[in-house]
């Protein structure tokens, strides 16, 4: 069975995003505040990010060296 968090259309919760990026909550909050991070999707009060947006963020960060 494949990992659902690896699907491009998957919605990732904060802990999953932090794990993928190997950053802490404070760093995530700062990136969001500066507008340097993909916009989340809200499901009620739950904040989620599209896996494809996080992958694009990682690729852009890796490319800027």
N, C-alpha and C positions, 0 to 999 in steps of 0.2 A: 504494500500500500504506500502511496506517495505522501509526502509531507504537505499538508494543505497550506502551510505558510510559504511554500516555495512556488505556489501558483501565482501568476502575474496579477490576477484579479482578486487575490486574497486581501482581506483587511486585517492589518496587524495592530494589536494592542500595544500600549506603551512598553511593557516589559519585553515584548518581542522586538520592537524597534531598537530599544537600548541594547539588547543582546546582539542584534545584527551589526550595529554600529560600534559596539564596544565603547559606549560612552555612558555617562551618568545622567540622572534626571535633570540636574542643574544645567549641564551642557545642552541638553535637548531644549530646555526652557529658554536658554539664552539664544540659541539658533532660531527658535520660533519667534522670539521677541524682536530679533534683528531682521526678520523676514528672509532668512537664509535657509529655511527648511521648508519642505513641501507642506502645503495646507492639509490639515486633517479633515476627515469626514466625521460628522457627528451622527450617531445613531441614538437618538434621545439625548441622554447626558454622557454617553460613552464616546470617547474620542478614539478614532482609528485612522490608520494611514494605509493607502493603497501600496501593496508590495511593489508594484511597478514604479511608483513614485520614489520609494526608498531605494530601489535598485538604481534608478536614474541619478539620484542624489549621490550614491556611492560611486557610480561611474564618473560623474562630474568632479567629485572630490579627488578621485584617483588621477584623473586627467590633468587637474590643475597643479598637481605635485607638490 
